[in-house]
Amino acid sequence: MSDGFEVLGVDHVNVTAPEELMEETLTWYRDVLGLEQIPKPEGPRPEGAWFKAGPEEIHVSGDPHNPPKTAHFGIVVSDFEAIVERLRASGHHIEQAAAIAGRHRCYTRDPAGNRVEITYFEAD
């Protein structure tokens, strides 16, 4: 079903670890899974790391909460305003996201409470 936009794919998966397990978790992704650690842009969370997983990424963030408040997956869309309009029209809450250069993004939650990041990449 399309109303002026389509989901283009999954951008990344974010998993969390408490501070005391952060290094062990990062080592596991890097050394056990063999994922390439890639540069993590400056943002609201300085801890953690990003890894390349094929064409997608796995982001590891620190979060002491259980269940983690920031666990989410991200999808890429072709029209940011159209998806935001649809989410609002259907009564879904939009959470603002900290700015990252070259992206428009926000968060929402599915009916079960899972956090979903909606991302649109600006053209170069």
CNS distance restraints for C-alpha pairs under 8 A (distance, minus, plus):
assign (resid   2 and name CA) (resid   6 and name CA) 6.18 0.50 0.50
assign (resid   3 and name CA) (resid  82 and name CA) 7.31 0.50 0.50
assign (resid   4 and name CA) (resid  79 and name CA) 7.16 0.50 0.50
assign (resid   4 and name CA) (resid  82 and name CA) 6.27 0.50 0.50
assign (resid   5 and name CA) (resid  77 and name CA) 6.79 0.50 0.50
assign (resid   5 and name CA) (resid  78 and name CA) 5.56 0.50 0.50
assign (resid   5 and name CA) (resid  79 and name CA) 5.20 0.50 0.50
assign (resid   5 and name CA) (resid  80 and name CA) 7.98 0.50 0.50
assign (resid   5 and name CA) (resid  82 and name CA) 6.23 0.50 0.50
assign (resid   5 and name CA) (resid  83 and name CA) 6.85 0.50 0.50
assign (resid   6 and name CA) (resid  77 and name CA) 5.91 0.50 0.50
assign (resid   6 and name CA) (resid  78 and name CA) 5.92 0.50 0.50
assign (resid   6 and name CA) (resid  79 and name CA) 7.52 0.50 0.50
assign (resid   7 and name CA) (resid  75 and name CA) 6.84 0.50 0.50
assign (resid   7 and name CA) (resid  76 and name CA) 6.00 0.50 0.50
assign (resid   7 and name CA) (resid  77 and name CA) 4.65 0.50 0.50
assign (resid   7 and name CA) (resid  78 and name CA) 6.75 0.50 0.50
assign (resid   8 and name CA) (resid  75 and name CA) 7.39 0.50 0.50
assign (resid   8 and name CA) (resid  76 and name CA) 5.46 0.50 0.50
assign (resid   8 and name CA) (resid  77 and name CA) 5.44 0.50 0.50
assign (resid   8 and name CA) (resid  78 and name CA) 6.73 0.50 0.50
assign (resid   9 and name CA) (resid  75 and name CA) 5.80 0.50 0.50
assign (resid   9 and name CA) (resid  76 and name CA) 5.57 0.50 0.50
assign (resid   9 and name CA) (resid  77 and name CA) 7.57 0.50 0.50
assign (resid  10 and name CA) (resid  56 and name CA) 7.07 0.50 0.50
assign (resid  10 and name CA) (resid  73 and name CA) 7.66 0.50 0.50
assign (resid  10 and name CA) (resid  74 and name CA) 5.86 0.50 0.50
assign (resid  10 and name CA) (resid  75 and name CA) 4.48 0.50 0.50
assign (resid  10 and name CA) (resid  76 and name CA) 6.09 0.50 0.50
assign (resid  11 and name CA) (resid  56 and name CA) 5.59 0.50 0.50
assign (resid  11 and name CA) (resid  57 and name CA) 6.73 0.50 0.50
assign (resid  11 and name CA) (resid  73 and name CA) 7.90 0.50 0.50
assign (resid  11 and name CA) (resid  74 and name CA) 5.38 0.50 0.50
assign (resid  11 and name CA) (resid  75 and name CA) 5.36 0.50 0.50
assign (resid  11 and name CA) (resid  76 and name CA) 5.92 0.50 0.50
assign (resid  12 and name CA) (resid  56 and name CA) 5.47 0.50 0.50
assign (resid  12 and name CA) (resid  57 and name CA) 4.56 0.50 0.50
assign (resid  12 and name CA) (resid  58 and name CA) 5.54 0.50 0.50
assign (resid  12 and name CA) (resid  59 and name CA) 7.01 0.50 0.50
assign (resid  12 and name CA) (resid  73 and name CA) 6.08 0.50 0.50
assign (resid  12 and name CA) (resid  74 and name CA) 5.36 0.50 0.50
assign (resid  12 and name CA) (resid  75 and name CA) 7.43 0.50 0.50
assign (resid  13 and name CA) (resid  57 and name CA) 6.45 0.50 0.50
assign (resid  13 and name CA) (resid  58 and name CA) 4.91 0.50 0.50
assign (resid  13 and name CA) (resid  59 and name CA) 6.11 0.50 0.50
assign (resid  13 and name CA) (resid  72 and name CA) 6.53 0.50 0.50
assign (resid  13 and name CA) (resid  73 and name CA) 4.52 0.50 0.50
assign (resid  13 and name CA) (resid  74 and name CA) 6.30 0.50 0.50
assign (resid  14 and name CA) (resid  58 and name CA) 5.81 0.50 0.50
assign (resid  14 and name CA) (resid  59 and name CA) 4.55 0.50 0.50
assign (resid  14 and name CA) (resid  60 and name CA) 5.78 0.50 0.50
assign (resid  14 and name CA) (resid  61 and name CA) 7.09 0.50 0.50
assign (resid  14 and name CA) (resid  70 and name CA) 7.96 0.50 0.50
assign (resid  14 and name CA) (resid  71 and name CA) 5.73 0.50 0.50
assign (resid  14 and name CA) (resid  72 and name CA) 5.51 0.50 0.50
assign (resid  14 and name CA) (resid  73 and name CA) 5.90 0.50 0.50
assign (resid  15 and name CA) (resid  58 and name CA) 7.43 0.50 0.50
assign (resid  15 and name CA) (resid  59 and name CA) 6.24 0.50 0.50
assign (resid  15 and name CA) (resid  60 and name CA) 5.05 0.50 0.50
assign (resid  15 and name CA) (resid  61 and name CA) 6.36 0.50 0.50
assign (resid  15 and name CA) (resid  71 and name CA) 5.58 0.50 0.50
assign (resid  15 and name CA) (resid  72 and name CA) 7.31 0.50 0.50
assign (resid  16 and name CA) (resid  60 and name CA) 5.44 0.50 0.50
assign (resid  16 and name CA) (resid  61 and name CA) 4.79 0.50 0.50
assign (resid  16 and name CA) (resid  62 and name CA) 5.43 0.50 0.50
assign (resid  16 and name CA) (resid  63 and name CA) 5.79 0.50 0.50
assign (resid  16 and name CA) (resid  68 and name CA) 6.83 0.50 0.50
assign (resid  16 and name CA) (resid  70 and name CA) 7.57 0.50 0.50
assign (resid  16 and name CA) (resid  71 and name CA) 6.38 0.50 0.50
assign (resid  17 and name CA) (resid  21 and name CA) 6.08 0.50 0.50
assign (resid  17 and name CA) (resid  22 and name CA) 5.58 0.50 0.50
assign (resid  17 and name CA) (resid  25 and name CA) 6.99 0.50 0.50
assign (resid  17 and name CA) (resid  60 and name CA) 7.14 0.50 0.50
assign (resid  17 and name CA) (resid  61 and name CA) 6.39 0.50 0.50
assign (resid  17 and name CA) (resid  62 and name CA) 5.08 0.50 0.50
assign (resid  17 and name CA) (resid  63 and name CA) 5.83 0.50 0.50
assign (resid  17 and name CA) (resid  64 and name CA) 7.21 0.50 0.50
assign (resid  18 and name CA) (resid  22 and name CA) 6.09 0.50 0.50
assign (resid  18 and name CA) (resid  62 and name CA) 5.46 0.50 0.50
assign (resid  18 and name CA) (resid  63 and name CA) 5.29 0.50 0.50
assign (resid  18 and name CA) (resid  64 and name CA) 4.81 0.50 0.50
assign (resid  18 and name CA) (resid  65 and name CA) 7.95 0.50 0.50
assign (resid  19 and name CA) (resid  62 and name CA) 6.09 0.50 0.50
assign (resid  19 and name CA) (resid  63 and name CA) 7.37 0.50 0.50
assign (resid  19 and name CA) (resid  64 and name CA) 7.10 0.50 0.50
assign (resid  21 and name CA) (resid  25 and name CA) 6.01 0.50 0.50
assign (resid  22 and name CA) (resid  26 and name CA) 6.15 0.50 0.50
assign (resid  22 and name CA) (resid  48 and name CA) 7.03 0.50 0.50
assign (resid  22 and name CA) (resid  62 and name CA) 6.99 0.50 0.50
assign (resid  23 and name CA) (resid  27 and name CA) 6.03 0.50 0.50
assign (resid  24 and name CA) (resid  28 and name CA) 6.18 0.50 0.50
assign (resid  25 and name CA) (resid  29 and name CA) 6.49 0.50 0.50
assign (resid  26 and name CA) (resid  30 and name CA) 6.14 0.50 0.50
assign (resid  26 and name CA) (resid  48 and name CA) 7.47 0.50 0.50
assign (resid  26 and name CA) (resid  49 and name CA) 7.08 0.50 0.50
assign (resid  26 and name CA) (resid  60 and name CA) 7.41 0.50 0.50
assign (resid  27 and name CA) (resid  31 and name CA) 5.47 0.50 0.50
assign (resid  27 and name CA) (resid  32 and name CA) 7.21 0.50 0.50
assign (resid  28 and name CA) (resid  32 and name CA) 4.79 0.50 0.50
assign (resid  28 and name CA) (resid  33 and name CA) 6.48 0.50 0.50
assign (resid  29 and name CA) (resid  33 and name CA) 5.07 0.50 0.50
assign (resid  29 and name CA) (resid  34 and name CA) 6.47 0.50 0.50
assign (resid  29 and name CA) (resid  35 and name CA) 5.93 0.50 0.50
assign (resid  29 and name CA) (resid  51 and name CA) 7.72 0.50 0.50
assign (resid  30 and name CA) (resid  34 and name CA) 4.95 0.50 0.50
assign (resid  30 and name CA) (resid  35 and name CA) 4.88 0.50 0.50
assign (resid  30 and name CA) (resid  36 and name CA) 6.36 0.50 0.50
assign (resid  30 and name CA) (resid  37 and name CA) 6.67 0.50 0.50
assign (resid  30 and name CA) (resid  51 and name CA) 7.74 0.50 0.50
assign (resid  31 and name CA) (resid  35 and name CA) 7.26 0.50 0.50
assign (resid  35 and name CA) (resid  51 and name CA) 5.94 0.50 0.50
assign (resid  35 and name CA) (resid  52 and name CA) 6.03 0.50 0.50
assign (resid  35 and name CA) (resid  53 and name CA) 6.34 0.50 0.50
assign (resid  36 and name CA) (resid  51 and name CA) 5.44 0.50 0.50
assign (resid  36 and name CA) (resid  52 and name CA) 5.38 0.50 0.50
assign (resid  36 and name CA) (resid  53 and name CA) 7.66 0.50 0.50
assign (resid  37 and name CA) (resid  49 and name CA) 7.09 0.50 0.50
assign (resid  37 and name CA) (resid  50 and name CA) 5.84 0.50 0.50
assign (resid  37 and name CA) (resid  51 and name CA) 4.34 0.50 0.50
assign (resid  37 and name CA) (resid  52 and name CA) 6.40 0.50 0.50
assign (resid  38 and name CA) (resid  49 and name CA) 7.71 0.50 0.50
assign (resid  38 and name CA) (resid  50 and name CA) 5.64 0.50 0.50
assign (resid  38 and name CA) (resid  51 and name CA) 5.43 0.50 0.50
assign (resid  38 and name CA) (resid  52 and name CA) 6.52 0.50 0.50
assign (resid  39 and name CA) (resid  49 and name CA) 7.84 0.50 0.50
assign (resid  39 and name CA) (resid  50 and name CA) 6.78 0.50 0.50
assign (resid  40 and name CA) (resid  49 and name CA) 6.24 0.50 0.50
assign (resid  40 and name CA) (resid  50 and name CA) 5.75 0.50 0.50
assign (resid  42 and name CA) (resid  46 and name CA) 6.87 0.50 0.50
assign (resid  43 and name CA) (resid  98 and name CA) 7.34 0.50 0.50
assign (resid  43 and name CA) (resid  99 and name CA) 7.81 0.50 0.50
assign (resid  43 and name CA) (resid 100 and name CA) 7.09 0.50 0.50
assign (resid  44 and name CA) (resid  98 and name CA) 6.79 0.50 0.50
assign (resid  45 and name CA) (resid  61 and name CA) 7.29 0.50 0.50
assign (resid  45 and name CA) (resid  62 and name CA) 7.87 0.50 0.50
assign (resid  47 and name CA) (resid  61 and name CA) 6.28 0.50 0.50
assign (resid  47 and name CA) (resid  62 and name CA) 6.11 0.50 0.50
assign (resid  48 and name CA) (resid  59 and name CA) 7.54 0.50 0.50
assign (resid  48 and name CA) (resid  60 and name CA) 5.13 0.50 0.50
assign (resid  48 and name CA) (resid  61 and name CA) 4.63 0.50 0.50
assign (resid  48 and name CA) (resid  62 and name CA) 6.07 0.50 0.50
assign (resid  49 and name CA) (resid  59 and name CA) 6.02 0.50 0.50
assign (resid  49 and name CA) (resid  60 and name CA) 5.35 0.50 0.50
assign (resid  49 and name CA) (resid  61 and name CA) 6.93 0.50 0.50
assign (resid  50 and name CA) (resid  57 and name CA) 6.83 0.50 0.50
assign (resid  50 and name CA) (resid  58 and name CA) 5.89 0.50 0.50
assign (resid  50 and name CA) (resid  59 and name CA) 4.42 0.50 0.50
assign (resid  50 and name CA) (resid  60 and name CA) 6.22 0.50 0.50
assign (resid  51 and name CA) (resid  57 and name CA) 5.50 0.50 0.50
assign (resid  51 and name CA) (resid  58 and name CA) 5.18 0.50 0.50
assign (resid  51 and name CA) (resid  59 and name CA) 6.27 0.50 0.50
assign (resid  52 and name CA) (resid  56 and name CA) 6.20 0.50 0.50
assign (resid  52 and name CA) (resid  57 and name CA) 4.60 0.50 0.50
assign (resid  52 and name CA) (resid  58 and name CA) 6.48 0.50 0.50
assign (resid  53 and name CA) (resid  57 and name CA) 5.00 0.50 0.50
assign (resid  53 and name CA) (resid  58 and name CA) 6.46 0.50 0.50
assign (resid  63 and name CA) (resid  68 and name CA) 6.07 0.50 0.50
assign (resid  63 and name CA) (resid  69 and name CA) 7.39 0.50 0.50
assign (resid  63 and name CA) (resid  70 and name CA) 7.29 0.50 0.50
assign (resid  64 and name CA) (resid  68 and name CA) 7.02 0.50 0.50
assign (resid  65 and name CA) (resid  69 and name CA) 6.38 0.50 0.50
assign (resid  70 and name CA) (resid 115 and name CA) 7.25 0.50 0.50
assign (resid  71 and name CA) (resid 114 and name CA) 7.75 0.50 0.50
assign (resid  71 and name CA) (resid 115 and name CA) 6.57 0.50 0.50
assign (resid  72 and name CA) (resid 114 and name CA) 6.62 0.50 0.50
assign (resid  72 and name CA) (resid 115 and name CA) 4.68 0.50 0.50
assign (resid  72 and name CA) (resid 116 and name CA) 5.30 0.50 0.50
assign (resid  72 and name CA) (resid 117 and name CA) 6.76 0.50 0.50
assign (resid  73 and name CA) (resid 115 and name CA) 6.99 0.50 0.50
assign (resid  73 and name CA) (resid 116 and name CA) 5.32 0.50 0.50
assign (resid  73 and name CA) (resid 117 and name CA) 6.13 0.50 0.50
assign (resid  74 and name CA) (resid 116 and name CA) 5.72 0.50 0.50
assign (resid  74 and name CA) (resid 117 and name CA) 4.40 0.50 0.50
assign (resid  74 and name CA) (resid 118 and name CA) 5.91 0.50 0.50
assign (resid  74 and name CA) (resid 119 and name CA) 6.99 0.50 0.50
assign (resid  75 and name CA) (resid 116 and name CA) 7.47 0.50 0.50
assign (resid  75 and name CA) (resid 117 and name CA) 6.28 0.50 0.50
assign (resid  75 and name CA) (resid 118 and name CA) 5.35 0.50 0.50
assign (resid  75 and name CA) (resid 119 and name CA) 6.12 0.50 0.50
assign (resid  76 and name CA) (resid 118 and name CA) 6.20 0.50 0.50
assign (resid  76 and name CA) (resid 119 and name CA) 4.86 0.50 0.50
assign (resid  76 and name CA) (resid 120 and name CA) 5.73 0.50 0.50
assign (resid  76 and name CA) (resid 121 and name CA) 7.68 0.50 0.50
assign (resid  77 and name CA) (resid  83 and name CA) 7.82 0.50 0.50
assign (resid  77 and name CA) (resid 118 and name CA) 7.01 0.50 0.50
assign (resid  77 and name CA) (resid 119 and name CA) 6.14 0.50 0.50
assign (resid  77 and name CA) (resid 120 and name CA) 5.43 0.50 0.50
assign (resid  78 and name CA) (resid 120 and name CA) 6.41 0.50 0.50
assign (resid  79 and name CA) (resid  83 and name CA) 6.65 0.50 0.50
assign (resid  79 and name CA) (resid 120 and name CA) 6.78 0.50 0.50
assign (resid  80 and name CA) (resid  84 and name CA) 6.28 0.50 0.50
assign (resid  80 and name CA) (resid 104 and name CA) 7.03 0.50 0.50
assign (resid  80 and name CA) (resid 105 and name CA) 7.70 0.50 0.50
assign (resid  80 and name CA) (resid 118 and name CA) 7.75 0.50 0.50
assign (resid  80 and name CA) (resid 119 and name CA) 7.10 0.50 0.50
assign (resid  80 and name CA) (resid 120 and name CA) 5.62 0.50 0.50
assign (resid  81 and name CA) (resid  85 and name CA) 6.04 0.50 0.50
assign (resid  82 and name CA) (resid  86 and name CA) 6.21 0.50 0.50
assign (resid  83 and name CA) (resid  87 and name CA) 6.10 0.50 0.50
assign (resid  84 and name CA) (resid  88 and name CA) 6.17 0.50 0.50
assign (resid  84 and name CA) (resid  94 and name CA) 7.61 0.50 0.50
assign (resid  85 and name CA) (resid  89 and name CA) 6.02 0.50 0.50
assign (resid  86 and name CA) (resid  90 and name CA) 6.17 0.50 0.50
assign (resid  87 and name CA) (resid  91 and name CA) 6.38 0.50 0.50
assign (resid  87 and name CA) (resid  92 and name CA) 5.14 0.50 0.50
assign (resid  87 and name CA) (resid  93 and name CA) 7.32 0.50 0.50
assign (resid  87 and name CA) (resid  94 and name CA) 7.53 0.50 0.50
assign (resid  88 and name CA) (resid  92 and name CA) 5.42 0.50 0.50
assign (resid  88 and name CA) (resid  93 and name CA) 6.73 0.50 0.50
assign (resid  88 and name CA) (resid  94 and name CA) 7.35 0.50 0.50
assign (resid  92 and name CA) (resid 108 and name CA) 6.98 0.50 0.50
assign (resid  92 and name CA) (resid 109 and name CA) 7.49 0.50 0.50
assign (resid  93 and name CA) (resid 108 and name CA) 5.93 0.50 0.50
assign (resid  93 and name CA) (resid 109 and name CA) 7.35 0.50 0.50
assign (resid  94 and name CA) (resid 106 and name CA) 6.62 0.50 0.50
assign (resid  94 and name CA) (resid 107 and name CA) 5.83 0.50 0.50
assign (resid  94 and name CA) (resid 108 and name CA) 5.07 0.50 0.50
assign (resid  95 and name CA) (resid 106 and name CA) 5.77 0.50 0.50
assign (resid  95 and name CA) (resid 107 and name CA) 4.84 0.50 0.50
assign (resid  95 and name CA) (resid 108 and name CA) 5.92 0.50 0.50
assign (resid  96 and name CA) (resid 105 and name CA) 7.59 0.50 0.50
assign (resid  96 and name CA) (resid 106 and name CA) 5.01 0.50 0.50
assign (resid  96 and name CA) (resid 107 and name CA) 6.42 0.50 0.50
assign (resid  97 and name CA) (resid 105 and name CA) 6.15 0.50 0.50
assign (resid  97 and name CA) (resid 106 and name CA) 4.93 0.50 0.50
assign (resid  97 and name CA) (resid 107 and name CA) 6.63 0.50 0.50
assign (resid  99 and name CA) (resid 103 and name CA) 7.59 0.50 0.50
assign (resid  99 and name CA) (resid 104 and name CA) 7.63 0.50 0.50
assign (resid  99 and name CA) (resid 105 and name CA) 7.78 0.50 0.50
assign (resid 100 and name CA) (resid 104 and name CA) 7.75 0.50 0.50
assign (resid 102 and name CA) (resid 121 and name CA) 6.02 0.50 0.50
assign (resid 102 and name CA) (resid 122 and name CA) 5.28 0.50 0.50
assign (resid 102 and name CA) (resid 123 and name CA) 7.92 0.50 0.50
assign (resid 103 and name CA) (resid 119 and name CA) 6.62 0.50 0.50
assign (resid 103 and name CA) (resid 120 and name CA) 5.68 0.50 0.50
assign (resid 103 and name CA) (resid 121 and name CA) 4.65 0.50 0.50
assign (resid 103 and name CA) (resid 122 and name CA) 5.72 0.50 0.50
assign (resid 104 and name CA) (resid 119 and name CA) 5.80 0.50 0.50
assign (resid 104 and name CA) (resid 120 and name CA) 5.18 0.50 0.50
assign (resid 104 and name CA) (resid 121 and name CA) 6.54 0.50 0.50
assign (resid 104 and name CA) (resid 122 and name CA) 7.46 0.50 0.50
assign (resid 105 and name CA) (resid 117 and name CA) 6.87 0.50 0.50
assign (resid 105 and name CA) (resid 118 and name CA) 5.42 0.50 0.50
assign (resid 105 and name CA) (resid 119 and name CA) 4.46 0.50 0.50
assign (resid 105 and name CA) (resid 120 and name CA) 6.35 0.50 0.50
assign (resid 106 and name CA) (resid 117 and name CA) 5.78 0.50 0.50
assign (resid 106 and name CA) (resid 118 and name CA) 5.45 0.50 0.50
assign (resid 106 and name CA) (resid 119 and name CA) 6.91 0.50 0.50
assign (resid 107 and name CA) (resid 115 and name CA) 6.64 0.50 0.50
assign (resid 107 and name CA) (resid 116 and name CA) 5.50 0.50 0.50
assign (resid 107 and name CA) (resid 117 and name CA) 4.41 0.50 0.50
assign (resid 107 and name CA) (resid 118 and name CA) 5.97 0.50 0.50
assign (resid 108 and name CA) (resid 115 and name CA) 5.82 0.50 0.50
assign (resid 108 and name CA) (resid 116 and name CA) 5.35 0.50 0.50
assign (resid 108 and name CA) (resid 117 and name CA) 6.57 0.50 0.50
assign (resid 108 and name CA) (resid 118 and name CA) 7.71 0.50 0.50
assign (resid 109 and name CA) (resid 113 and name CA) 5.16 0.50 0.50
assign (resid 109 and name CA) (resid 114 and name CA) 5.16 0.50 0.50
assign (resid 109 and name CA) (resid 115 and name CA) 4.45 0.50 0.50
assign (resid 109 and name CA) (resid 116 and name CA) 5.70 0.50 0.50
assign (resid 110 and name CA) (resid 114 and name CA) 5.37 0.50 0.50
assign (resid 110 and name CA) (resid 115 and name CA) 6.70 0.50 0.50
assign (resid 110 and name CA) (resid 116 and name CA) 7.29 0.50 0.50
